Amino acid sequence: MSDRSADGVTAFVFCGGAGLGALQVGMLRALVEQGIRPDIVTGSSSGAINALVFAADPTMDAVDRLERLWMSVRRRDLFRINPWTVGRAVIGGGTYLAADTHIRRVLALTVPVARIEDTKIPLAIALTDTESRRRVIVHAGDALQTVMASSAVPGLFPPVRIGGREYIDGGITSDPPVAPAVELGATRAFVMPVGWPIVDPFRGNAVLRIADTIDWLCWRIADFELERASERCRIELLPSPSTRMMTPFDLRATRRLMDEAYEQTSAWLGLSPDERIWTSGGGQDVVRVGPAGRPVRARRLLGRFRRRG
């Protein structure tokens, strides 16, 4: 059932995460088991796929459908590197490494509605316009083409043309896509991140330090987006399993990530509403599951880097 009457307008916000976005299925399962149902759904990048399937059928059936999808897909089903394409991209004028033929075939079998406006719950999907370099929010239109565009990782996949314009990964300009939820009237948002906020201290060599810094930067941008949205909306940031040392399209840990996300979210939902609310730079607790299923909290390290001014 929807929480509209008790808590205003509730949104589920699906962040990007490439192939690691499977862990959102575990989060979603825990939310649905607790009877939490959204009035609005938003998504960007791979989160747009999860958002679309759930918005079309906001029940446990959709959660099961998403689980089957993520458990069955393999990296070769999403893309295959062609030496000719790579050669053109590296030394020629090519703009992408892999064609989107394979991922389009997978999504064509997965997308449950023909058009965005056919979903049972209002849905907003974030895209990035390659010319203006600005966020574009889609509420209606071809469902397959829209999620293809939102998932088009720049450099890996080609841009997707819609209405005469080219679009790429929505996560570049809207991750987390919480602003579209607020614009649609959300007063409470359950935000489903993939691998952030960063909790574990850095360990590794110089190359890993560079990767860690990029992750850190992305989280700071996300933190800023959440802070802006929190002025008009109650933000509840779900705990995410760590994805450190995992590549974006590493699908070998899909089952583990789903299970950890489910356990952590279930434990997190057992906290009081005041303990769950997100506060900017406030060191909100991150839930880990300890012995006997009891929640164990680890302070967010990035809380100390609160934005000043």
N, C-alpha and C positions, 0 to 999 in steps of 0.2 A: 504494500500500500504506500501511497505517496505521503510525505511528511508536510505537504503544503499547509494543512490546517494548523498544525502545531508549530511549525518553524518557518512559515513563509514559503518561499520558492526554493526548492533544493535542486542543485546541479551536480552531475557527475562530470568531472573534468579529466579526460584521458590525455596524458602527456605523451611526447614522442619517445622512442627508444629503439627504433629499428627492430632487429630480430629479438631483442631482449624484452620487447613489449608484451611478450607472453605472460610475464609475471603479473600483469594487470588482471588476468583471468582469476588468479588466486584472490586478489583484493576484491574483485567483483563478486566472487562466490560468497565471501564472508559478509559483504554488505547485503546481498540479497537474502542470505540466510537470516539475517537480523531484521528483515522486513523493511529495509530502507530502500525506497524507490524514488528516483529523481523526477522532477518536472521538466528538466532541461538536460541535454547531454551535449558536450562539446569535445572535440578531439583534433589533434594535429599529428602529422607524420604517421607512424605506425599506430598511434593511438586513435587516429581517425577510423581505422579499420575496426578496432574494438568498439568504438563509439557507435558506428553505423549499425553493426550487427545487433548491439544491445538496444539501441533506440528503436529498431524495427520490431523488437520483441523483448520488452523489458521484464523477462522472467528467467527462471533457472534454465529453461530450455535453451535460451541464447547463450548462457554461460557454458553449458555443456557443448553447444555447437562451436564456440570459440576454443574450448579446450581441445576438441577433436581436430580443429584446424591447426592449432599451434603444435600439437603432438605429432601430427602427420607430415607437416611441411619440413623439407630439408633445404639446405642452402642452395643446392642445384635447382630446386623448384622456384627459387626467387630470382636468381640470376646465374648466368654462366659467362665466364670471361672468354672472349674470343680474341685470339692474338691479333687479328687484323684490326678489330675495333680498338684494342689497347694501343697498337702501333699508331693508328690515326690520332688517338687522343694525346699520345706522348710527343710525337714528332710532326704531326700534321695539324689539321684544323678541327679534329673531332672534339666534342665537348663532353663526352661520357664514355665510361669504360664498358658498360654492358647494356644490351638492349633490354627493354622492359617487357618483352614477349612472354617470358616465363611467369613473372609475377602477375601480369595481366590475366594469364590463363588461370592461375590459382584464385585470384580475386573474383573473376567472372563466375566461378563455381561457388563462391562464398557470399558475395553480396546478395542480401535477401530481398532487396527492393530495387525497382528500376530507377526511382527518383528520390532525392533527398526528402522531399516534402511528403513522401508516402510513409515515413516512419510513424510509429504510434506516439512517440514523444518528440517534441521539437528538437531538432539537431542543428548544430552549427559546426562546420568544418573549416579549419584555417588553412589557407594557401599562401604562397609568397609569389607576388608578381615579379617576374624577372626584369622587367623594364623599369618600373617605378621603385622596385626593391621594398615595397610596402606590403603589409598584411592585407589579405582579402578574406573576408568571412562569407562562406557560402551557406545559404539556408534552403536553397532549391536548385534543382538541376539534375543532370545525369549522375547517378550515385557512383557507378564504377569509375567514370572519368574523374570525378571529384576526389575519390580516395586515391586513385592513381597519382593525381597531381600532388596531393598532400604528402604522399609517400615517396615522391621522386627526389631521392637524395642527390644533391647537385654533384656533378662529377662522376657519379656512379651510374645514374639513370638519366635518360633524356628528359627535358622539360615536357610537360603535357599541355597541349593547346586546347583551350576552351574559349569559345566566342571570339576567336581571332587574336587572343593573347596567350602568352606562354607562362606557365606556373610551375613552381617547384616546391619542395618540402616546406610544409606549413610550420614545422618546428623552428625554422630559422627566425621567423618574426613573431611567433606566438607559441612559446613553450615555457610555462604551461599556458594553455588556451583558456585562462580564467577570465580575461577581460570580455570575451564574447558572452560568457555566461552572465556576467554582471550586466552587460548591455541588454540582455534578454530578461533582466529582472531578478536574477538569482540573489537570494539573501543568505544562503548557506551553500558552500561548495565543498564537496569531497574531492580533493585533488589527488590523482593517482600518479606519482612520479615513477621514474625508472632509474634506480641506482643513486638517487640523491634525495635528501641532502647528504653530503659527504660526512661520514662519521669517523671512519678509521683514520688514524694518523698515517702520513705518507711514509712509505718504505720502498726503496728501489734505487735504480741507477739514474743517470742523467736523462736518458730517453724517457723513462717512466716519469721522471719529474716534469718533463714537458707535457706529457699526456695528462698528468695530474693537474697541472696548471690550467690546461684547457677545460678540464672538468670543473675546476674551481671557478673559472670565469663564467661558465655556463650556469652554475648554481647561483652565482651572485646576480646574474641577470634575472634568473627565475625568482630569486629572493625579492628583487625590486618589483617584479610584476605582481607578486603576491602581496607585497606591502601596499602597492597602489590599490589593489582590489579590496584589501581588508578594510579600507575606509568606508566601503559600502556593503560589504558582504562578510559573513563569518566564514573564515577559511579553516578547513580541517584537512591537514596534510597527512595522508596515510603513510605509514612506515614502509620503506622499500628494502628488500634484500640487497646486500651489497653486490655490485656488478664490477668491482675492481678487478683488473687483470683479465677482463673478458672483452673480446672484440664485439662490435655492434651486431654482427651477423653470426655469432657463435650460438648455435641452436642445440648444442649437446647438453646444456644444463637446463633445458626448458622445464622438465618435470620437477627438478629441485627448486627452481625459482618460483614456480607456481605454488608448490607446497609451502615454501618458506613465506611467501607473500600471504597466503591464506592464514597460516598460523600467527604471523605477526599482526595482521589486520584483525583477526578474531580477538587476540589479546588486547589490542589497542582499543577496540570497541567496548571492551570491558572497563575501560577507564571512565571517569566522570566526564561530562561535556566540557567542564572548565579545564581539565587536564589535556583534552584533545585539541583545544583551540590553538591555532597557529598565531604566534606573535613575532613580529619582525626582529631578528637578532636577539630574541629573548631566550635563546637556549632551550627551546621546546624539547621535551624528552623524546627520544627515539626508542621505540619498543622492540625489544628482542625477547624471544621465548626461551625461558630457562627450564629447569627441572620441573616436572609435573605440570607443564603447560603454563606456569606462572610468568606474568610479564616481568621482564627485567629492563630497566631503563639505562640508556647510555646518553650522556649529555652531548648535544650537538657541538662539535668543535667550532663550527663557523659562527656560533653565537657571539663570540668575542670580537668578530670583525663587523660589528654593527655599523651601518652606514651613518655618517655624521652629517649634521646640517639640517 
